[in-house]
Each structure stands twice: as structure tokens, then as C-alpha cells.
Amino acid sequence: MKKIYSISYCITLLFLITACNHSSAQKPENWTKDQLVEPADLANKIRVDKDVPVLISVGPGAIIPNSIDIGSVNEDANMRKFKEKLNQLPKSSNIVIYCGCCPFARCPNVRPAIAYLKSQQFTDYHLLNIPNNIKTDWISKGYPVAD
């Protein structure tokens, strides 16, 4: 009887470990609500060309005008480019990062970018609030796009 209990315990434990490892949930958000920049606000700054932050695309394409195209920072080479670019900026720079490849819940790029900004003690960094994707939350609303 003990042997059956041990085997079923091991099977249950193995199942739980496997389920946790294959969970599609992304890590929790590492930004605050106050760090989110609304697309309409950023679009307005771009249109009037006033108080435009340093815009960095940490995803697969720089759609927003004058943004720096780093590429997907979940790739080592692009994360190195991101770090190199940030090393050229003062820690007090007003920085807005964005990706837009997919919903925030599944985005592989914004969390590592935010984590790096935080670890390097940047003081004025933000995330463009693109909860769905760049097409839905920026392009389809008629906000400025790069040529």
C-alpha cells in the first residue's frame, strides 16, 4: 500500500512540475500603472513636436516616427544594442519604450527592457500602453507612423 501511495505521489508531483513549466503565462508586470504612457498623449507630443521623449522600439519594428529601432530585446544581440544605446544617455533621460508585437501578457520584450532600465537606475522611463498590439492600439487609431 505504501508503494502505491509513493508512486501516485511522485506522479502527481511530476504532473504539477510539468504543468508549471509549460504554463503560457508570462512573468508578472514589472512596471507600474504610473509608468504607462497613453498612446494618444504620445501621439499628440509627436504631432506638435514638443516634449517628445527618447522613443525606443524594443520589438520587431520601429513603427513610431523618430523611434530608435533596437529589435526584439529577447534576442541577445538586440539586448546588447539596447544596453549600448542606454549607456549613451543620461540616467535622467525621459525614455519611452514600446514593442507591440503581441499583448503585454505574452510580450517577450518589454519585461527584460524594463528590468534593465530599473537595474541601471534610470529615473524617468516609461512603457507605451499597448495592451493588444501596435496595429490595434496605435496604427488603427491614426497615430503617426514612420515612413
C-alpha positions as CSV (number, residue, x, y, z in Angstrom):
1,M,0.0,0.0,0.0
2,K,2.9,2.4,0.8
3,K,4.4,1.7,-2.6
4,I,1.2,2.7,-4.4
5,Y,0.9,5.9,-2.3
6,S,4.6,6.8,-3.2
7,I,4.1,6.1,-6.9
8,S,0.9,8.2,-7.0
9,Y,2.6,11.0,-5.0
10,C,5.5,11.0,-7.4
11,I,3.2,11.0,-10.5
12,T,1.2,13.9,-9.0
13,L,4.3,15.9,-8.2
14,L,5.7,15.3,-11.7
15,F,2.4,16.4,-13.2
16,L,2.4,19.6,-11.2
17,I,6.1,20.4,-12.1
18,T,5.4,19.8,-15.8
19,A,2.2,21.9,-15.8
20,C,4.1,24.8,-14.2
21,N,7.0,24.6,-16.6
22,H,4.6,24.6,-19.6
23,S,2.4,27.4,-18.4
24,S,1.9,30.1,-21.1
25,A,1.7,32.8,-18.5
26,Q,4.3,35.5,-18.7
27,K,6.1,36.8,-15.7
28,P,4.2,39.4,-13.7
29,E,4.3,43.0,-14.9
30,N,7.5,44.8,-13.7
31,W,6.1,48.3,-14.4
32,T,3.6,50.4,-12.5
33,K,0.4,52.0,-13.8
34,D,2.1,55.4,-13.4
35,Q,4.9,54.3,-15.8
36,L,2.4,53.7,-18.6
37,V,2.1,56.4,-21.3
38,E,-1.1,56.5,-23.2
39,P,-0.8,56.3,-27.0
40,A,-3.0,59.5,-27.5
41,D,-0.7,61.5,-25.3
42,L,2.5,60.4,-27.0
43,A,0.9,60.9,-30.5
44,N,0.0,64.4,-29.5
45,K,3.6,65.2,-28.4
46,I,4.9,63.8,-31.7
47,R,2.4,65.8,-33.7
48,V,3.3,69.1,-32.0
49,D,6.9,68.2,-31.7
50,K,7.1,69.2,-28.1
51,D,8.4,67.3,-25.1
52,V,9.0,64.2,-27.2
53,P,10.8,61.6,-25.1
54,V,13.5,59.3,-26.4
55,L,11.5,56.6,-28.1
56,I,12.9,53.1,-28.2
57,S,11.4,50.2,-30.0
58,V,12.3,47.0,-28.2
59,G,10.3,44.8,-30.5
60,P,10.4,43.7,-34.1
61,G,9.9,47.1,-35.8
62,A,10.0,50.8,-35.2
63,I,6.6,52.0,-36.3
64,I,6.5,55.3,-34.4
65,P,8.3,58.2,-36.0
66,N,11.8,59.1,-34.7
67,S,12.0,56.0,-32.5
68,I,15.2,54.0,-32.2
69,D,14.9,50.6,-33.8
70,I,16.7,48.2,-31.4
71,G,14.9,45.0,-32.4
72,S,13.5,42.3,-30.2
73,V,15.5,42.5,-26.9
74,N,14.6,38.9,-26.1
75,E,17.5,38.2,-28.5
76,D,21.0,38.6,-27.1
77,A,22.4,40.7,-29.9
78,N,19.5,43.2,-29.6
79,M,19.7,43.4,-25.9
80,R,23.4,44.3,-26.3
81,K,22.3,47.1,-28.7
82,F,19.7,48.3,-26.2
83,K,22.3,48.4,-23.4
84,E,24.8,50.2,-25.7
85,K,22.2,52.8,-26.6
86,L,21.2,53.4,-23.0
87,N,24.8,53.8,-22.0
88,Q,24.9,56.9,-24.2
89,L,22.0,58.5,-22.3
90,P,21.9,60.3,-19.0
91,K,20.1,58.4,-16.3
92,S,17.6,61.2,-16.1
93,S,16.5,60.9,-19.7
94,N,12.8,60.8,-20.5
95,I,12.6,57.4,-22.2
96,V,9.5,55.6,-23.6
97,I,9.9,52.0,-24.7
98,Y,7.4,50.0,-26.8
99,C,7.1,46.7,-28.5
100,G,3.6,46.0,-29.8
101,C,4.3,42.5,-31.2
102,C,1.6,41.0,-29.1
103,P,-0.5,41.6,-26.0
104,F,1.5,42.6,-22.9
105,A,0.6,39.4,-21.2
106,R,2.7,37.4,-23.8
107,C,5.3,40.0,-24.8
108,P,8.8,38.6,-24.5
109,N,10.5,42.1,-24.9
110,V,9.1,44.7,-22.6
111,R,9.9,42.9,-19.3
112,P,13.6,42.5,-20.0
113,A,13.8,46.1,-21.2
114,I,12.1,47.4,-18.1
115,A,14.2,45.2,-15.9
116,Y,17.4,46.6,-17.4
117,L,16.3,50.2,-17.1
118,K,15.4,49.6,-13.5
119,S,18.7,47.8,-12.8
120,Q,20.7,50.7,-14.3
121,Q,18.8,53.2,-12.1
122,F,17.2,55.2,-14.9
123,T,14.8,57.6,-13.2
124,D,12.3,58.7,-15.9
125,Y,11.5,55.6,-18.0
126,H,8.0,54.6,-19.2
127,L,6.2,52.0,-21.3
128,L,3.8,52.9,-24.1
129,N,0.5,51.4,-23.1
130,I,-0.1,49.0,-26.0
131,P,-2.0,46.2,-24.3
132,N,-3.1,44.4,-27.5
133,N,-0.6,45.2,-30.3
134,I,0.8,48.1,-32.3
135,K,-1.8,47.7,-35.1
136,T,-4.8,47.8,-32.8
137,D,-3.5,50.3,-30.2
138,W,-1.6,52.7,-32.5
139,I,-1.9,52.3,-36.3
140,S,-5.7,51.8,-36.5
141,K,-6.2,54.9,-34.3
142,G,-4.5,57.1,-36.9
143,Y,-1.5,58.0,-34.8
144,P,1.7,59.0,-36.6
145,V,3.7,56.2,-38.2
146,A,7.2,56.1,-39.6
147,D,7.6,56.3,-43.4
